Amino acid sequence: MQKICMLKNEVLDYAWGTKEFIPQLLGIAPPFIKPQAEMWMGSHKKAPSKVLTDTGTIPLDRLLEKYHIDILGDKISEKFSGELPFLFKVLSSSNPLSIQAHPNKSQARLGFERENSQGIAIDNPRRNYRDNNHKPELICALTIMWALKGFRKPEEIINLFEPLKDISGKCGIDILRNQRDETGIKLFLLNLMDMEESDSRPLVEEAAKIISTRNDRSPAYEWVIKINK
């Protein structure tokens, strides 16, 4: 096995990235032309790290194919079929990131196989499953950040909509009032997400306007105002 000297990691230039943080972290001098959104350290097929060895450069996924037991050890190699079981990312965003819904392992495997059989390319925008893995995540914040996760209980959601009586009917809150469980939350959310923008935008703006006049604003209301901006 070659002597590994260093990893050269791929940086993805999504439009929501910043131009400073990741280059500065890597000690790269300005000017920074494109937004640098994510630096990936791992063996993901989309952007595997390049391993600099004493005999040349090789993508980490290919190196693992040859030397997975040497790199991962017997137990990890056997458990994860010779693949690195995580992807380490450094993210730097200038804008709020999109809502994400991650599959479990079974859903990911079936979805990935289904889209492969349909001939949908990995980089096709229509693609939902770009690999066969689930996406449990662990976040370590290097700077101040906010993350919104999960859903409140039905009673909490209903109570938060009380000040919005003039528009809550249009938002479909009665769906949740009539079914106060996870299924009700799902139907309520689908109703909101399926709205045409011409209908949803005025509702969100009106909600933010009503909330902004209140003195007893909860953190939930503050986020409505922030996200609307």
Residue pairs with C-beta under 8 A, 6 or more apart in sequence:
1 66
1 67
1 70
2 53
2 54
2 55
2 56
2 58
3 53
3 54
4 51
4 52
4 53
5 52
5 53
5 54
6 51
6 52
7 41
7 49
7 50
7 51
7 52
7 60
8 49
8 50
8 51
8 52
8 57
9 39
9 40
9 41
9 49
9 50
10 39
10 40
10 47
10 48
10 49
10 50
11 22
11 36
11 37
11 38
11 39
11 40
12 37
12 38
12 39
12 40
12 47
13 34
13 35
13 36
13 37
14 35
14 37
14 38
15 35
15 37
16 35
16 37
16 93
16 94
16 95
16 97
17 35
17 36
17 37
17 38
17 92
17 93
17 94
18 35
18 36
18 37
18 92
18 93
18 94
19 32
19 33
19 34
19 35
19 36
20 30
20 32
20 92
21 36
21 92
21 143
22 36
22 37
22 39
22 90
22 92
23 30
23 32
23 36
25 39
25 90
26 39
35 94
36 92
37 91
37 92
37 93
38 89
38 90
38 91
38 92
39 89
39 90
40 46
40 47
40 49
40 87
40 88
40 89
41 49
41 87
41 88
41 89
41 90
42 48
42 49
42 60
42 84
42 86
42 87
42 88
43 49
43 59
43 60
43 61
43 64
43 83
43 84
44 61
44 87
44 131
45 61
45 122
45 131
46 122
46 130
46 131
48 59
48 60
48 61
48 62
49 59
49 60
50 57
50 58
50 59
50 60
51 57
51 58
51 59
51 60
51 63
60 84
63 71
64 71
64 72
64 82
64 83
64 84
65 82
68 77
68 82
68 83
69 77
69 82
72 80
72 82
72 84
76 85
79 85
90 142
96 227
100 135
102 134
102 135
102 136
102 137
103 111
103 129
103 134
103 135
104 134
105 133
105 134
107 134
108 129
108 131
108 132
108 133
108 134
108 135
109 132
111 128
111 129
112 129
112 130
112 131
112 132
113 132
114 129
115 127
115 128
115 129
120 126
120 127
121 127
122 130
139 145
139 147
148 223
151 157
151 185
151 189
152 160
152 220
154 176
154 180
154 181
154 184
154 185
155 180
157 173
157 176
157 185
157 188
158 173
158 176
158 177
158 180
160 218
160 220
160 221
161 168
161 171
161 173
162 168
163 210
163 211
163 214
164 171
164 207
164 210
164 211
166 206
166 210
167 203
167 206
167 207
167 210
170 199
170 203
171 191
171 192
171 203
172 188
172 191
172 192
173 188
175 184
175 187
175 188
175 191
176 184
176 185
176 187
176 188
178 184
179 187
192 200
195 203
204 224
204 228
205 228
207 224
207 228
208 224
208 225
208 228
211 217
211 221
211 224
211 225
212 225
214 221
